[in-house]
Amino acid sequence: MSDSGRGRYYWCTRHHRVESGADMCPARHVLGPYDSAADAENALQQVRERNEAWEAEDARWTGEDR
């Protein structure tokens, strides 16, 4: 048995909480893995920031600067 998932934390988009170990929802409902519970808790903020950066880059690429 592998312990590669040990110490990994996930943000559950279904229950809006940090999950790890045996107490986890299926992969389709989680973001991660993250190295700490705090990182997992901030997952949605990180997603928002990345999406904004990518949208701005797309706008620059197509000449639609915001």
Backbone as numpy.savetxt, mean C-alpha at the origin, in Angstrom:
# Nx Ny Nz CAx CAy CAz Cx Cy Cz
8.61 -25.18 5.63 7.78 -24.01 5.63 8.65 -22.76 5.63
8.32 -21.78 4.84 9.12 -20.55 4.74 8.62 -19.51 5.73
9.54 -18.72 6.26 9.14 -17.64 7.15 9.35 -16.29 6.49
9.33 -16.25 5.15 9.59 -15.01 4.42 8.55 -13.94 4.71
7.35 -14.31 5.15 6.32 -13.34 5.46 6.35 -12.87 6.90
7.22 -13.47 7.69 7.29 -13.13 9.11 7.75 -11.68 9.28
7.08 -10.95 10.18 7.44 -9.56 10.42 6.93 -8.62 9.35
6.04 -9.09 8.49 5.48 -8.25 7.44 4.09 -7.80 7.85
3.78 -6.56 7.48 2.49 -5.97 7.82 1.80 -5.53 6.54
0.48 -5.57 6.55 -0.33 -5.24 5.39 -1.46 -4.31 5.82
-1.90 -3.46 4.88 -3.07 -2.62 5.14 -4.25 -3.28 4.45
-5.29 -3.60 5.21 -6.48 -4.24 4.67 -7.45 -3.16 4.20
-7.74 -3.17 2.90 -8.64 -2.17 2.32 -10.10 -2.50 2.63
-10.33 -3.69 3.08 -11.70 -4.12 3.42 -12.07 -3.72 4.84
-11.15 -3.92 5.77 -11.42 -3.65 7.19 -10.77 -2.36 7.69
-9.96 -1.73 6.84 -9.29 -0.47 7.20 -8.46 -0.61 8.47
-7.58 -1.62 8.44 -6.71 -1.86 9.60 -5.43 -2.56 9.14
-4.43 -2.54 10.01 -3.18 -3.25 9.77 -3.41 -4.72 10.12
-2.90 -5.59 9.23 -3.02 -7.03 9.47 -1.65 -7.69 9.26
-1.44 -8.81 9.94 -0.20 -9.58 9.75 -0.43 -11.00 10.21
0.48 -11.87 9.84 0.43 -13.26 10.27 -0.81 -13.98 9.80
-1.35 -14.81 10.67 -2.50 -15.64 10.33 -3.80 -14.82 10.27
-3.78 -13.64 10.83 -4.98 -12.79 10.87 -5.00 -11.84 9.67
-5.02 -12.42 8.46 -4.98 -11.59 7.26 -6.09 -11.95 6.30
-6.58 -10.93 5.63 -7.55 -11.13 4.56 -6.82 -11.64 3.31
-7.57 -12.12 2.33 -6.94 -12.55 1.07 -6.17 -11.41 0.41
-5.21 -11.78 -0.42 -4.31 -10.80 -1.05 -5.06 -9.72 -1.82
-6.22 -10.01 -2.37 -6.95 -9.00 -3.15 -7.45 -7.84 -2.29
-7.41 -8.00 -0.96 -7.90 -6.97 -0.05 -6.79 -6.23 0.70
-5.53 -6.56 0.43 -4.46 -5.95 1.22 -3.43 -5.25 0.35
-2.80 -4.23 0.93 -1.66 -3.53 0.33 -0.44 -3.89 1.15
0.67 -4.12 0.49 1.89 -4.43 1.21 2.64 -5.54 0.52
3.65 -6.04 1.14 3.96 -5.96 2.56 4.76 -4.70 2.92
4.67 -4.34 4.18 5.43 -3.24 4.76 6.26 -3.79 5.91
7.36 -3.12 6.19 8.27 -3.59 7.24 7.78 -3.28 8.65
6.88 -2.32 8.79 6.37 -1.98 10.12 4.88 -1.72 10.06
4.24 -1.82 11.21 2.81 -1.55 11.30 2.53 -0.09 10.95
3.44 0.82 11.34 3.26 2.24 11.04 3.29 2.49 9.53
4.21 1.82 8.83 4.26 1.96 7.37 2.98 1.45 6.74
2.47 0.32 7.22 1.22 -0.23 6.69 0.06 0.71 6.96
0.05 1.32 8.12 -1.03 2.24 8.49 -1.05 3.47 7.58
0.10 3.85 7.04 0.20 5.00 6.15 0.12 4.63 4.67
-0.29 3.41 4.38 -0.31 2.91 3.00 -1.18 3.76 2.09
-2.36 4.13 2.52 -3.26 4.89 1.65 -2.72 6.28 1.35
-2.05 6.89 2.32 -1.44 8.20 2.07 -0.33 8.06 1.02
0.45 7.02 1.13 1.51 6.77 0.15 0.92 6.53 -1.24
-0.18 5.81 -1.32 -0.85 5.57 -2.59 -1.32 6.89 -3.19
-1.94 7.75 -2.37 -2.41 9.07 -2.84 -1.25 9.90 -3.38
-0.15 9.94 -2.64 1.01 10.73 -3.07 1.59 10.22 -4.37
1.69 8.91 -4.51 2.22 8.34 -5.75 1.28 8.60 -6.92
-0.01 8.46 -6.70 -0.97 8.72 -7.78 -0.91 10.17 -8.24
-0.80 11.11 -7.30 -0.69 12.53 -7.66 0.57 12.78 -8.48
1.68 12.18 -8.06 2.94 12.37 -8.78 2.84 11.77 -10.19
2.25 10.59 -10.30 2.12 9.96 -11.62 1.18 10.75 -12.52
0.08 11.28 -11.96 -0.85 12.08 -12.76 -0.17 13.36 -13.25
0.64 13.98 -12.39 1.36 15.19 -12.79 2.37 14.86 -13.89
3.05 13.72 -13.76 4.01 13.31 -14.78 3.29 13.01 -16.10
2.14 12.35 -16.03 1.36 12.08 -17.24 0.95 13.39 -17.92
0.54 14.37 -17.12 0.13 15.66 -17.67 1.31 16.36 -18.34
2.48 16.31 -17.73 3.68 16.90 -18.34 4.02 16.17 -19.64
3.89 14.86 -19.62 4.23 14.06 -20.80 3.32 14.40 -21.98
2.06 14.62 -21.72 1.11 14.91 -22.79 0.98 16.39 -23.07
1.72 17.22 -22.32 1.67 18.66 -22.54 0.50 19.36 -21.87
-0.11 18.71 -20.91 -1.25 19.28 -20.20 -0.83 19.68 -18.79
0.21 20.48 -18.65 0.70 20.86 -17.31 -0.44 21.38 -16.47
-0.41 20.98 -15.21 -1.45 21.40 -14.27 -1.01 22.62 -13.51
